[in-house]
């Protein structure tokens, strides 16, 4: 069995200069995630406009969202495994090419089926972003920095959700909705140029100092033997992460795809007015993403165990989500904006720490596969909720029960995670 030799690495002495190139890599992940979420958010922003042109029902809209999430579930399993096998440089290059082409191809859609097909293709490609990013963080950061690094790149999801409502309505109103897909789809190819010029593995990177490489590799020995799905699926650690994703990812999908329609239906916001509320909500979620990652990293630096630090951060976020149950009955738009801002911030803080559990519990070579398995269950849960939401809204016309669901699932997920991994011990793979 090949291992990384701890005897050839060391943690630099306090005050020593170790370099910061690893944060350049984190910045690349941040921008990839930003582009990823611009492509996701654009569809929900344009949904009221497209609904009038294509004439779909709430149920059909739910089916279109389910097509994206079904493909996302498939892609997470396939691409998480492929990234472990082929590496992050080649893997990321492939997936961003696929999803950027799919994003641009939305401009050709002319029916409910056409949009469903394009969303399926987009979901298949975008599924690789988080397995590749989490694996890159595991390769480039020591354990005590991973939650913070994950929080930073995960904040790109919120920046993407901010950029989209600031940019897409202007493009659509001036040039038509089809150009919104073409222009934003091209962003991925710009990112790809920088990725290919900058990214290499830490051990092979010419711009990485020996001190920083030693710092990155300063954790205990880790096996680099390939880990099969058969060895991951029976593990409690795998199911702790996967169930956490299954229960809470659908809430984020609900916010992403239905909040613009919620404001349109409940408060009459049109395409030219939807930008500001969405920008506020997703700026708040940016703070939550970085803050949630910072919280557990700060607790670790104070001497807390990984178990106590991660679960405390998860618990804080789970409690902060609860007030969202009142959003469905809010009569004032800015009250709803405030409740959604708190909930999305808490979700992103939760997500940063939940993702980091994989790099706490699994060896680096298994992280991509573990994230893929958990993300697949999250996408399946999202697909179920998307279909159910379409029927609920078609029948009742009310978002009340959906917000009740959104506020209750995090505490349930945390309880299950704690039952399965009471001490966050490393998986024996």
Secondary structure, 3 states (H helix, E strand, C coil): CCECCHHHCCCCCCCCCCCCHHHHHHHHHHHHHHHHHHHHHHHHHHHHHHHHHHCCCHHHHHHHHHHHHHHHHHHHHHHHHHHHHHCHHHHHHHHHHHHHHHHHHHHHCCCHHHHHHHHHHHHHHHCHHHHHHHHHHHHHCCHHHHHHHHHHHHHHHHHHHHHHHHHHHHHHHHHCHHHHHHHHHCHHHHHHHHHHHHCCCHHHCCCCCHHHHHHHCCCCCCECCCCCHHHHHCCHHHHHHHHHHHHHHHHHHHHHHHHHHHHHHHHCCCCCCHHHHHHHHHHHHHHHHHHHHHHHHHHHHCCCCHHHHHHHHHHHHHHHHHHHHHHHHCCCHHHHHHHHHHHHHHHHHHHHHHHHHHHHHCCHHHHHHHHHHHHHHHHHHHHHHHHHHHHHHHHHCCCHHHHHHHHHHHHHHHHHHHHHCCCCCCCCC
